[in-house]
């Protein structure tokens, strides 16, 4: 399946991922490193909300950007990811 790991530093391995590897000794079929960034402007348009980057066949890096006046809505932003081509089932992720 798919696992999403939240991190403030998208260039390092998230603690939850390392903990999962240590205890279960397996990786999911698809692993997403997700970061949420606050932009210096009050509102970020949906067209600039999502940045997706494939790292390799097992890992993808996703950055969601929200303006400093916005309430981050992760499920809504993940719907934008689906429109941009990331195929996943939200109920099994």
WOURZI-V725148 format. One record per residue. N is the residue number from 1. SS is DSSP state (~ for helix, > for strand, _ for the rest). OMEGA is omega in radians with two decimals (NA if undefined). D_FIRST is the distance of its C-alpha to the first C-alpha in Angstrom with 1 decimal. Layout:
# WOURZI-V725148
[[N | SS | OMEGA | D_FIRST] [N | SS | OMEGA | D_FIRST]]
This chain:
# WOURZI-V725148
[[1 | _ | -3.10 | 0.0] [2 | > | 3.05 | 3.8] [3 | > | 3.08 | 6.8] [4 | > | -3.13 | 10.3] [5 | > | 3.12 | 13.3] [6 | > | 3.09 | 16.7] [7 | _ | 3.05 | 19.7] [8 | _ | 3.13 | 23.2] [9 | _ | -3.05 | 23.5] [10 | _ | -3.12 | 21.0] [11 | _ | 3.10 | 22.7] [12 | _ | -3.13 | 21.9] [13 | _ | 3.12 | 19.0] [14 | _ | 3.14 | 18.1] [15 | ~ | -3.12 | 19.4] [16 | ~ | 3.09 | 16.3] [17 | ~ | -3.14 | 14.3] [18 | ~ | 3.10 | 17.3] [19 | ~ | 3.13 | 17.6] [20 | ~ | 3.11 | 14.1] [21 | ~ | -3.11 | 14.9] [22 | ~ | -3.03 | 18.3] [23 | ~ | -3.05 | 17.5] [24 | ~ | 3.11 | 14.4] [25 | _ | 3.07 | 15.1] [26 | _ | 3.00 | 11.5] [27 | _ | 3.02 | 9.3] [28 | _ | 3.11 | 5.6] [29 | _ | 3.12 | 5.3] [30 | > | -3.12 | 6.4] [31 | > | -3.09 | 8.6] [32 | > | 3.05 | 11.1] [33 | > | -3.02 | 14.6] [34 | > | 3.07 | 16.2] [35 | > | 3.06 | 20.0] [36 | > | -3.08 | 22.4] [37 | > | 3.04 | 25.8] [38 | > | -3.11 | 29.1] [39 | > | 3.12 | 31.4] [40 | _ | 3.09 | 35.2] [41 | _ | -3.04 | 35.8] [42 | _ | -3.09 | 35.6] [43 | _ | 3.08 | 33.2] [44 | _ | 3.11 | 30.7] [45 | _ | -3.14 | 30.3] [46 | ~ | -3.12 | 27.0] [47 | ~ | 3.13 | 27.6] [48 | ~ | -3.03 | 27.5] [49 | _ | -2.96 | 24.9] [50 | > | 2.98 | 21.8] [51 | > | 3.14 | 21.6] [52 | > | -3.12 | 18.5] [53 | > | 3.08 | 18.8] [54 | > | 3.11 | 16.7] [55 | _ | 3.05 | 17.3] [56 | _ | -3.07 | 16.0] [57 | _ | -3.14 | 13.3] [58 | _ | -3.01 | 10.8] [59 | > | 3.05 | 12.3] [60 | > | 3.10 | 13.7] [61 | > | 3.13 | 16.4] [62 | > | 3.06 | 17.1] [63 | > | 3.08 | 20.5] [64 | > | -3.10 | 21.6] [65 | > | 3.11 | 25.4] [66 | > | 3.07 | 27.5] [67 | > | -3.08 | 31.3] [68 | _ | 3.10 | 33.1] [69 | _ | -3.08 | 34.3] [70 | _ | 2.98 | 31.0] [71 | _ | -3.13 | 28.8] [72 | _ | 3.10 | 25.2] [73 | _ | -3.05 | 23.0] [74 | ~ | 3.13 | 19.4] [75 | ~ | 3.12 | 18.0] [76 | ~ | 3.11 | 20.7] [77 | ~ | 3.09 | 20.0] [78 | ~ | 3.05 | 16.3] [79 | ~ | 3.07 | 17.8] [80 | ~ | 3.10 | 19.9] [81 | ~ | 3.12 | 17.0] [82 | ~ | 3.12 | 15.9] [83 | ~ | 3.14 | 19.5] [84 | _ | 3.01 | 19.4] [85 | _ | 3.11 | 16.7] [86 | _ | -3.13 | 13.4] [87 | _ | 3.08 | 11.3] [88 | _ | 3.07 | 8.7] [89 | _ | -3.06 | 9.0] [90 | ~ | -3.10 | 10.7] [91 | ~ | 3.13 | 10.8] [92 | ~ | -3.14 | 7.2] [93 | _ | NA | 6.8]]
